[in-house]
Amino acid sequence: MKLGLEGKGVIITGGSRGIGRAIALAFADEGAHLAICARGAEALQATAGEVRERGVKVHTQACDVADPEALDRFLEESRSALGAVHVLVNNASGFGGTDDEAGWRLGFEVDVMASVRASWKVTPWLEEAGGGAIIHISSTAALEAPTPAPYAAVKLALLSHSKNLAIQLAPKGIRASCVAPGSIEFPGGMWDLIRRNNPDQYEAIRRTIPFGRLGTPEEVANAVVFLASDAASWITGVTLSVDGGQHKGNL
């Protein structure tokens, strides 16, 4: 399905593995040109190779998005490489799971402030391109309790930030939304490790999902690409749960 993304410039933070990798490949399949960053250079280059195989341009840069100067440098160089920017996907996460100073600081700097700073930086470029989309990758952990407090809180902050962006930026032709994945499994990821090391916990979570399985990164990526596309031109300020019905609340 072609969604009008061919030739568009897309920036993705945390784009080397898992959900970020799947998002990058899904955009590449639509013909978009990409700029992706991650802390690990090896995985980043492996994903870049997969993107190039799809016949589109890709700019890569090892970057700790919690470092404002490093993030700014990545974004500036991405714009130069892409020529124009139409989509920003804030996917990087610190996975702050410890309820202490370090856990809260990690989540705040990586999940929240990196997304805020990137949005500040890229918004004028989206306006210059005639409009576009900003998508934060949140989590259904933001909608549930009990969940790790730092992780849930920063992911919930992204929902509020995207809603405010949606209202502020609509007159500029820019849409902003969140995608909230549920439990997503991929090789080497958290749920893959839990399945192997703590099968009882894995099964307990699997039983909460009406489809009887965990999700895949590709299923999340499909939702992200849709929200970024012209097919979602009248959708903004939403939080789209991609969880197979795992989250049971009405809101």
Long-range contacts (C-beta under 8 A, 24 or more apart in sequence): 2-30, 2-31, 3-30, 3-225, 3-226, 3-229, 3-230, 3-231, 4-229, 4-230, 4-231, 5-30, 5-31, 5-32, 5-86, 5-87, 5-225, 5-228, 5-229, 6-30, 6-31, 6-32, 7-31, 7-32, 7-33, 8-32, 8-33, 8-84, 8-86, 8-87, 9-33, 9-35, 9-78, 9-79, 9-82, 9-83, 9-84, 9-85, 9-86, 9-87, 9-129, 10-34, 10-35, 10-82, 10-85, 10-86, 10-87, 10-88, 10-89, 10-228, 11-35, 11-36, 11-75, 11-78, 11-82, 11-85, 11-87, 11-88, 11-89, 11-118, 11-122, 12-36, 12-37, 12-89, 12-91, 13-37, 13-38, 13-63, 13-65, 13-71, 13-89, 13-90, 13-91, 13-92, 13-114, 13-115, 13-118, 14-38, 14-65, 14-91, 14-92, 14-93, 14-137, 15-44, 15-47, 15-89, 15-91, 16-40, 16-43, 16-44, 16-46, 16-47, 17-43, 17-47, 17-186, 17-188, 17-189, 18-184, 18-186, 18-188, 18-189, 18-217, 19-91, 19-137, 19-181, 19-184, 19-186, 19-217, 19-220, 19-221, 20-91, 20-92, 21-47, 21-50, 21-217, 22-186, 22-216, 22-217, 22-218, 22-220, 22-221, 23-89, 23-91, 23-217, 23-220, 23-221, 23-224, 23-225, 24-50, 24-51, 24-58, 25-50, 25-51, 25-54, 25-221, 26-218, 26-221, 26-222, 26-224, 26-225, 27-87, 27-225, 27-228, 28-54, 28-56, 28-58, 29-54, 30-225, 30-229, 31-55, 31-56, 32-56, 32-87, 33-57, 33-58, 33-82, 34-58, 34-59, 34-82, 35-59, 35-60, 35-61, 35-74, 35-77, 35-78, 35-81, 35-82, 36-60, 37-61, 37-62, 37-63, 37-65, 37-74, 37-92, 38-62, 38-63, 38-92, 39-63, 39-64, 57-81, 57-82, 65-92, 65-110, 65-114, 65-118, 66-94, 66-106, 66-109, 66-110, 66-113, 66-114, 68-113, 68-117, 71-114, 71-117, 71-118, 71-121, 72-117, 72-121, 75-118, 75-121, 75-122, 79-125, 84-125, 84-128, 84-129, 85-122, 85-125, 85-126, 85-129, 85-132, 86-126, 86-129, 86-131, 86-132, 86-133, 87-132, 87-133, 87-134, 87-135, 87-228, 88-118, 88-119, 88-122, 88-126, 88-132, 88-133, 88-134, 88-135, 89-135, 89-137, 89-224, 89-228, 90-114, 90-115, 90-118, 90-119, 90-134, 90-135, 90-136, 90-137, 90-158, 91-137, 93-137, 95-151, 95-190, 96-148, 96-150, 96-151, 96-154, 97-148, 97-150, 97-151, 98-148, 98-150, 99-148, 99-149, 99-150, 103-148, 103-150, 103-151, 104-150, 104-153, 106-150, 107-150, 107-151, 107-153, 107-154, 108-154, 111-154, 111-155, 111-157, 111-158, 112-154, 112-157, 112-158, 112-161, 115-158, 115-161, 116-161, 119-161, 119-165, 119-176, 123-169, 123-172, 123-174, 126-169, 126-172, 126-173, 126-174, 127-172, 127-173, 127-174, 130-173, 131-172, 131-173, 131-174, 131-175, 132-173, 132-174, 132-175, 132-228, 133-174, 133-175, 133-176, 133-177, 133-227, 133-228, 133-232, 134-162, 134-165, 134-169, 134-174, 134-175, 134-176, 134-177, 135-162, 135-176, 135-177, 135-178, 135-179, 135-224, 135-227, 135-228, 136-161, 136-162, 136-176, 136-177, 136-178, 136-179, 137-178, 137-179, 137-181, 137-220, 137-224, 138-178, 138-179, 138-180, 138-239, 139-180, 139-181, 139-182, 140-180, 140-181, 140-182, 140-241, 140-243, 140-246, 140-247, 142-180, 143-180, 143-241, 143-247, 143-249, 143-251, 144-247, 144-249, 155-180, 159-239, 162-237, 162-239, 163-237, 166-236, 166-237, 167-237, 170-236, 175-227, 175-232, 175-233, 175-235, 175-236, 176-236, 176-237, 177-227, 177-235, 177-236, 177-237, 177-238, 177-239, 177-240, 178-238, 178-239, 178-240, 179-220, 179-223, 179-224, 179-227, 179-239, 179-240, 179-242, 180-239, 180-240, 180-241, 180-242, 180-243, 180-247, 181-215, 181-220, 181-241, 181-242, 181-243, 182-209, 182-214, 182-215, 182-241, 182-242, 182-243, 182-244, 182-246, 182-247, 183-209, 183-214, 183-215, 183-243, 183-246, 184-214, 184-215, 184-216, 184-217, 184-219, 184-220, 185-214, 185-215, 185-216, 186-216, 186-217, 208-246, 209-243, 209-244, 209-245, 209-246, 210-244, 210-245, 210-246, 211-244, 211-245, 213-244, 215-242, 215-243, 215-244
